Amino acid sequence: MFLMFLVFATTGCALYLWLLSELSESKTRLPGPMQFPLVGSMIQVITTHPVGFIAIDKLSQIYGDAMSIKLGIVDCVFVSSYESVKYFYGGENCVDRPGTGIWLERQFYKKIRVLSANGPSAWGEMRKFITQSWSSCGPMNRDWLRGILKEEVTSFLKYVEELASSSPGRVVPFKASGFVKVSFTNLLTATLVGKRHENYGDKKLLGLVAALDKFFRASRIGISVMTAYPWLRFLFGRYFGYHTQLESVAGIHKYSKELISQRRKLGVYKNGEPTCFIDAFLQRIESEKENAHLFSNEALLVTLADFYTAGTETSSNWLLFAILLLMTHPEKQEKLYQELRVKVGNRPIELEDRNELIYTQAVILEVFRWGKVTVNLESRQAIRDFEYNGRIVKKGTTILANMCRVYNTPNVWKDPQVFRPERFINEDGQLIKEKAERIIPFGLGKRICLGEMLAKDSGFMYLTTLVQKYRFELPHEYLRNPPSLELIEGITTCVADYNAKLVKRETNTQTICY
Ligand code: HEM
């Protein structure tokens, strides 16, 4: 009896103390759902909606454009308006990344990566180096990129045509892990070593794509649970996809190791100017022995893994979104094609054509708005305590963007659920700058996406050359049930695999390939 009384009394006291501290803390932190011991606000999230980003969006409509929420044991703030994203991502308070779980493991528990490295000495130095070397022999050098991009897009189109002409009714499968991703992965390899794989059946290339696919699929399984309780990976990693993630990271490293050893064997890096990113990195390893923790063989390996994970799924998902949206909105597709026909004609499209192609630019922006791709951007971490709207955001808090709200706010975006590129164009037929600026798929500020230029240039070239050559039509199978436009949750959002009928444009009887 006494024991029971003791248990009840202790539990009651603990609850009372928790309630007191919760009441006082909730007055100082940003508004948000109540935070319980151990589970934080998980119950409110789960019971709001089974899809995490929709649940967060719904809750943010109750608690406002900066909402504090505890996911398990992790303190988070979700920012849900363009202005608050600009403040949190664009400023100086949140320039670190949380980097837990698989990210730490992937970087051998050292501060050597770009994507989740913290502190200016780690990511700042690395970013500076990447920007410098990409500006001379990499995707930030337009002339350098132009050649590589032309080669890859030409091969891509050739492959698409082979696939279409060998498929019944020219119906081609567009799968998340299919040829679109293979091509973007190949493009990335080319930007790192200056040379692409000759064909899409290359075993090493396919091995890398399979490893990347496995990584992203496994991340979907336990992404919220593992974020909420990072230590769970040690106990139940098998069930939350953690072990699969580790296996896929090993696959990505294996491919990267081979690229590095090929460049080492060639030995170009030993003499004169480097001709590709890996050579530039190898040269730096040789010359900066004292900085070995940053410029080491391990660091090169994880940097390449960063590029492959950050750059392939995002880019290919975006193109898959674009084709699906154009296929299901044939009038928009026709408008896009007509712009290309009038302004470019049958000649090969060049990057320089983009400025003249206003409707095309509007389509690209609208696909980003509609599809999100990076629905939470990439997480950040507060490096100090700071004040926002009169409340305190504590050092170490994880910051995430809720792009669903940013891109769907009805007073900014009329009919946000409708795919309408025209929303970006004014009466004079010009792009509305203020609207275009609100599309921020690459983040903002000091840690803005390093591959922004590569992604924008390649996205433009792939999309326009495809539309110049083909009309995308819904195959018969969709007459009753159109393909789903629902966004599937993951590190990046995607759509379900779909098929498209590729009808060759009549004006393209002459070759338009490069
Ligand atoms: C459609 C394509 C892409 C999208 C939507 C995208 C989006 C993003 C976002 C939202 C971030 C976080 C930015 C922030 O915190 O403010 C990021 C970071 C990054 N992205 Fe991309 N990305 C894309 C393509 C690429 C490509 C092709 C690469 C090339 C390798 C790349 C490499 C990186 C790297 C290295 C970072 C980390 C930068 C840092 O932490 O300093 N991304 N990306």
Residues whose N, C-alpha, C, O or C-beta is under 5 A from the ligand:
A	BS01	HEM	Y89 V114 L115 F307 A310 G311 T314 S315 W318 V373 T374 L377 E378 P441 F442 G443 L444 K446 R447 I448 C449 L450 G451 L454 A455
